[in-house]
Amino acid sequence: MARIAGINLPRGKRIEVALTYIYGIGRQVSHELLVNLKIDLDTKVEDLSNTDEQKIRDAVSKLVVEGDLRRQTTNDIKRLQEIGTYRGFRHRRRLPVRGQRTKTNARTKRGKKMTMGSGKIKALKK
């Protein structure tokens, strides 16, 4: 089992897809990395040689991934909130940050739909 950047890569998957399990590496970065290292994209993780694993480990260690990347993004968001930018305000309120509409849509950010009802207080039955 290949362990790269503290992540156990799934054995049965192609190395190009398996590298995407590392936070901060997507399909494009994975593809470019393997092409530069001259490793076949269709190789399964279980079929990697020790030298290929070491090459990938060295290349990934030069990238900002996993905990360092998560820390960097949270620090960036905190900085925006502290200096009082519009984007920081939107983050603080848990609303969409990049100009999306909120009257409709944005359900994942705003939560379950709530209706106000008629506004009348109903009398209790005795």
Phi and psi in degrees as a GROMACS rama.xvg file:
@    title "Ramachandran Plot"
@    xaxis  label "Phi"
@    yaxis  label "Psi"
@TYPE xy
-81.9573  130.689  ALA-2
-119.679  111.734  ARG-3
-126.889  130.722  ILE-4
55.2944  34.0668  ALA-5
80.1132  9.15117  GLY-6
-117.367  132.343  ILE-7
-82.4889  118.472  ASN-8
-80.2018  140.377  LEU-9
-64.3914  133.918  PRO-10
-69.1024  -40.2726  ARG-11
-82.396  -3.55447  GLY-12
-92.5688  159.274  LYS-13
-67.2068  147.209  ARG-14
-61.6413  -32.9325  ILE-15
-61.7977  -40.3932  GLU-16
-80.0892  -39.2055  VAL-17
-62.6498  -33.839  ALA-18
-65.8406  -21.8671  LEU-19
-72.3452  -8.32056  THR-20
-71.9899  -14.4329  TYR-21
-85.6382  127.002  ILE-22
-63.6077  122.927  TYR-23
106.199  -5.51548  GLY-24
-119.216  119.096  ILE-25
-104.908  -170.174  GLY-26
-63.8881  -41.3414  ARG-27
-67.8111  -46.2859  GLN-28
-63.8549  -41.5237  VAL-29
-59.4668  -46.0957  SER-30
-61.5599  -49.0327  HIS-31
-62.1461  -39.9241  GLU-32
-61.3886  -46.9161  LEU-33
-70.1365  -34.7745  LEU-34
-66.7279  -42.3132  VAL-35
-65.0741  -33.5191  ASN-36
-85.7321  -3.34446  LEU-37
58.429  47.2934  LYS-38
-110.896  134.747  ILE-39
-62.7616  132.169  ASP-40
-69.1865  -25.8224  LEU-41
-87.5393  0.6211  ASP-42
-67.3926  134.136  THR-43
-78.0329  155.333  LYS-44
-61.0609  -39.6509  VAL-45
-68.5749  -20.7217  GLU-46
-93.2714  1.06521  ASP-47
-68.7115  139.353  LEU-48
-80.476  163.761  SER-49
-62.4352  -35.6674  ASN-50
-67.8253  -39.8288  THR-51
-64.5534  -42.1303  ASP-52
-58.9756  -43.4925  GLU-53
-66.3392  -38.7177  GLN-54
-60.3128  -45.2392  LYS-55
-64.9366  -43.5176  ILE-56
-57.504  -44.7132  ARG-57
-64.3527  -41.1794  ASP-58
-68.3732  -40.0063  ALA-59
-70.4175  -31.6057  VAL-60
-65.6808  -21.201  SER-61
-80.8778  -16.1293  LYS-62
-90.87  158.221  LEU-63
-90.2098  108.728  VAL-64
-137.018  170.346  VAL-65
51.4578  -126.455  GLU-66
-59.6229  -40.4758  GLY-67
-62.8528  -41.4507  ASP-68
-68.6351  -42.0944  LEU-69
-60.8172  -44.5095  ARG-70
-62.2605  -41.5947  ARG-71
-62.4403  -44.9725  GLN-72
-68.2815  -39.7523  THR-73
-66.4364  -36.6309  THR-74
-65.824  -37.5046  ASN-75
-63.3117  -42.7404  ASP-76
-66.5993  -42.4341  ILE-77
-61.1055  -39.9818  LYS-78
-62.3187  -44.4103  ARG-79
-60.7998  -39.0147  LEU-80
-69.6334  -39.6139  GLN-81
-67.4529  -39.3564  GLU-82
-83.1626  -3.30756  ILE-83
78.4545  32.6802  GLY-84
-77.3978  164.66  THR-85
-61.1343  -43.1008  TYR-86
-62.2795  -39.7046  ARG-87
-64.2253  -39.4639  GLY-88
-61.6457  -43.5611  PHE-89
-64.8595  -39.7407  ARG-90
-61.8185  -44.8101  HIS-91
-61.0366  -38.7113  ARG-92
-84.5606  -2.11158  ARG-93
57.7085  47.4522  ARG-94
-113.403  164.993  LEU-95
-59.2786  139.052  PRO-96
-97.393  -28.4485  VAL-97
-103.944  37.4805  ARG-98
84.8708  10.5975  GLY-99
-72.7931  158.786  GLN-100
-77.5205  152.392  ARG-101
-123.711  -8.1262  THR-102
-62.0235  -45.9095  LYS-103
-121.594  169.524  THR-104
68.0313  -163  ASN-105
58.3851  29.8269  ALA-106
-67.3995  -35.4046  ARG-107
-65.9355  -33.2257  THR-108
-81.9914  -39.9316  LYS-109
-90.2972  -16.35  ARG-110
93.7531  -166.432  GLY-111
-64.2155  144.924  LYS-112
-67.3971  132.316  LYS-113
-120.848  129.879  MET-114
-107.687  149.468  THR-115
-84.8511  -21.6396  MET-116
80.477  -163.43  GLY-117
-80.8945  -22.1299  SER-118
92.9463  -7.59767  GLY-119
-81.3817  144.689  LYS-120
-90.7192  124.48  ILE-121
-81.7185  139.738  LYS-122
-74.5963  141.374  ALA-123
-79.0367  138.531  LEU-124
-86.5733  137.873  LYS-125
